[in-house]
Amino acid sequence: MSEPTIENYYTENRVFPPPPEFQAQALVSDNSLYEEAAADRLGFWARQARELITWYRDFDTVLEWELPYAKWFVGGKLNVSYNCLDRHVEAGRGDKVAYHWEGEPGDTRTITYAELLSEVSRFANSLKSLGVNRGDRVAIYMPMIPELPVAMLACARIGAVHSVVFGGFSPDALADRINDAEAKVLITADGGFRRGSPSPLKANCDVALANTSSITGVVVVRRTEQDIDWTEGRDHWYHDLIDGASEDCPPEEMDSEDLLYLLYTSGTTAKPKGIMHTTGGYLTQVAFSHKYVFDLHPDTDVYWCAADIGWVTGHSYIVYGPLNNGCTQVMYEGTPDTPGRDRLWDIVERYGVTQLYTAPTAIRTFMKWGEQEPAKHDLSSLRVLGTVGEPINPEAWMWYHEYIGGGRCPIVDTWWQTETGGHMITPLPGVTATKPGSATFPLPGTTAEVVDDAGNRVDVGGGYLTITEPWPSMLRGIWGDPERYMETYWSEYPGRYFAGDGAKIDEDGYIWILGRVDDVMNVSGHRISTAEVESALVDHPAVAEAAVVGAADATTGQAIIAYVILRGTATTSDELREEIRQHVSKKLGPIARPRVVIVVPDLPKTRSGKIMRRLLRDVAEGRALGDTTTLADESVVEEIRRREAEGTAED
Ligand code: WTA
């Protein structure tokens, strides 16, 4: 028997089985996939690989595994862009819409599979004309415009490796990533539209390129038509290149284990890690999960993932999974509150969106804006709702279920990471009875266990989330740093991949993700998850959003500091702050009661919407701020400092 490693104070008892009407039309509504995969995991993945993908040459071996290195579908040859484009056109589906694209100012483009193939082929030839060869790295720094997936697919077509850098990153962050990958070509745009104004993408590139030496050519898409600087010989307009390019570009035959892309993600140190994803296994798992987790009916569905392609969610679930599966998507350039706070719901109604995939932070923002916004629109086309990126608190889950899903749409809470490439722990919408806030069970073909400090399996209770067997879309390493790969992911619990997340397993075997382990607080020897306390805070009717951190405390080791944003009508007072503290105490027990509740107008977030607890900890402990390059709005932290200095309710 082992002691639970992370104590668990929250019990959520609501259960939502798949609605019978949903089950009646679902791709799977029984345990057959789970049973098949449990009986023969490798045979199961081999079947998916052969059913979902067209191979030039079939693979000889499903898996070669020498910890920590996996090779999937060994000997298989394929091309990802062929699978995403050509074969749909060859099958007579060239006129099917691939993307309904909508710009923030309201301009729209409708792009069919045949048009996408033509554009990708011409741009692939353009890249060749710039000297890009198989294996070369290409950096991409773009807004959410159709040329972004075109650029990625063009790289995949000629066997070049893309490294997409999120368009909200600073010139320094871009330069670091270009240098680490030694990228040869950079693809960008003059800018993109965010909240009504054009972003300075090309200007940022010019700054970044002053500190890089590997780039020989820059391709610029014209989007905003703002004035930009131009370096003759180095810079090329995208439209000039493709105008003169041939449409004939046969896809390269790639090996299953050839590198498809790098995507940089932050770790515990300042240097970002270039996560490596390869071809056959990656495509298999993203295609499989996209099909079954969203219950895809490609002939009738209009699927929308509202993430940015600059993150892994966009790579796997806006580009590769959905296009491989030949479905019709919506792609949106801008912010959800431009011109009004109902922009997303307006888009859902106009295109008849059937699946919506977004993040808890967005859902909580929609809650804050109020249910009158979605109520302005007919959302009855929606069938499945998805969430990703952080633990979703049960109140936000219920709000999503009720006000967006009309009580009839299963919610798939998908746990995965840049490193895992595709979904790992998630419900299947026609099969799994969901509990609000739980990512439920491992996807068929994947295996997860919670372990304690000593690495012993925890059957019920809290601990650390580990993956016990290799999976097809797993990272193959960190670019240029094999030791860091071994050390970060495979050395904490021998034989297991350690995901860096805390998790608990309840009596029914449901997995509840408790957030990153560095987001676990230790109060008087009790480890308490920031996610659970935040969930309890948001459960108070006056609280819209919350972030908690453990700040050093002489008596208790760490003390819980809670930063909260109030809902529109609530006003701050000592009484209210005390009431909020007691509310947490009531929900989770006195041990989890925050020492201080600080009311703030906003929280420091990364541009992908993750709360930067590290910064909040620095503020709470009175330290100078560390690296803030990924912070979306720097003024937020100053305001929090000011409020903290004003003094707050305290024991
Ligand atoms: C968190 C995003 C709870 C988790 C795809 C993970 C989640 C990190 C969930 C990876 C979820 C992602 N429930 N937590 N459904 N999905 N996370 O690399 O801490 O940007 O380790 O990949 O996000 O973030 P990344």
Boltz pocket constraint, residues with backbone or C-beta under 6 A from the ligand:
constraints:
  - pocket:
      binder: B
      contacts: [[A, 265], [A, 311], [A, 312], [A, 313], [A, 387], [A, 388], [A, 389], [A, 390], [A, 391], [A, 392], [A, 413], [A, 414], [A, 415], [A, 416], [A, 417], [A, 418], [A, 419], [A, 425], [A, 439], [A, 499], [A, 500], [A, 501], [A, 513], [A, 515], [A, 516]]
      max_distance: 6.0
